[in-house]
């Protein structure tokens, strides 16, 4: 199996879930609230990485992501060629627990998101 075939057979969704479970166990929050979306950082062969993002879907060739906009509210859908991925890291998890919309401030800074861990 050559390098291209190896890159395409990695199940990044499963790897990210396992990383998230391990991190939660190590910091003592396992089982509290299961992460609905696991925020990741994807390093490709390009100079800049893709972050923060979460996996939407994946097949043998592409990893489909929603990338959160650093400038404000907004999401960009993108697909990354799996053979171009060098690494994927877990940034944090957003729990599936519903919040009261009145508890969320209008201006939310990325550093202030309480549902994330780093």
C-alpha positions in Angstrom: 0.0 0.0 0.0 1.5 3.3 -1.1 1.3 6.6 0.9 -1.6 7.9 -1.1 -3.7 4.8 -0.4 -2.8 4.9 3.3 -3.9 8.6 3.6 -7.2 7.7 1.8 -8.0 4.8 4.1 -7.7 6.8 7.4 -11.1 7.3 9.0 -10.6 10.8 10.3 -14.1 11.0 11.9 -13.4 7.9 14.0 -9.9 9.1 15.0 -11.3 12.5 16.0 -14.0 10.8 18.2 -11.3 8.7 19.8 -9.1 11.7 20.5 -12.0 13.6 22.0 -12.9 10.6 24.3 -9.3 10.3 25.4 -9.0 14.1 26.1 -12.3 14.1 28.1 -11.2 11.1 30.1 -7.8 12.7 30.9 -9.3 16.0 32.1 -12.0 14.3 34.0 -15.1 15.3 32.1 -16.0 12.0 30.4 -19.7 11.2 30.4 -20.8 14.6 31.5 -22.0 15.9 28.1 -21.1 14.1 25.0 -19.7 16.4 22.3 -22.1 17.1 19.5 -19.5 18.8 17.4 -15.8 18.3 17.9 -13.8 21.3 16.7 -10.6 20.4 14.9 -7.6 21.8 13.3 -6.6 20.3 9.9 -3.0 20.7 8.7 -2.7 20.1 5.0 0.4 20.3 2.8 -0.4 24.0 2.4 1.3 26.5 4.6 -1.8 27.5 6.6 -4.0 25.1 8.5 -7.8 25.0 8.5 -9.3 25.9 11.9 -11.7 25.8 13.7 -13.7 23.3 11.8 -15.8 20.2 12.3 -16.3 17.1 10.2 -19.6 16.9 8.3 -18.9 13.8 6.2 -16.1 11.8 4.7 -15.6 9.3 2.0 -12.5 7.5 0.6 -11.3 10.7 -1.1 -12.6 13.8 0.7 -13.0 15.0 4.2 -16.0 17.4 4.2 -15.8 20.2 6.8 -17.7 23.2 8.1 -15.1 25.9 8.9 -16.1 28.6 11.4 -15.4 32.2 10.4 -12.8 33.9 12.7 -14.3 37.3 11.7 -17.7 36.7 13.2 -20.7 34.4 12.8 -20.5 32.3 9.7 -19.7 28.9 8.4 -18.0 27.9 5.2 -18.4 24.5 3.7 -15.2 23.0 2.3 -13.9 19.6 1.2 -10.3 18.6 1.7 -8.5 16.0 -0.3 -7.6 13.3 2.2 -4.3 12.7 0.5 -3.3 16.3 1.3 -3.9 16.0 5.0 -0.8 15.9 7.2 -2.5 15.9 10.6 -5.8 16.5 12.4 -5.9 17.8 16.0 -8.8 18.2 18.4 -9.3 21.8 19.6 -12.4 21.2 21.7 -15.9 19.9 21.8 -19.3 21.6 21.8 -21.7 19.7 24.0 -25.1 18.6 22.8 -26.7 20.2 25.9 -29.1 22.9 24.9 -28.5 26.4 26.4 -31.1 29.0 27.1 -30.7 31.6 24.3 -31.0 34.4 26.9 -27.9 33.2 28.7 -25.7 33.7 25.6 -24.3 37.2 25.3 -24.8 38.9 21.9 -21.1 39.4 21.3 -19.4 36.0 21.9 -15.6 36.0 21.7 -13.9 32.7 20.5 -12.0 32.6 23.8 -15.2 32.9 25.9 -17.0 29.8 24.6 -17.6 27.9 27.8 -18.5 24.6 26.0 -15.0 24.2 24.7 -11.9 22.7 26.1 -8.4 23.2 24.9 
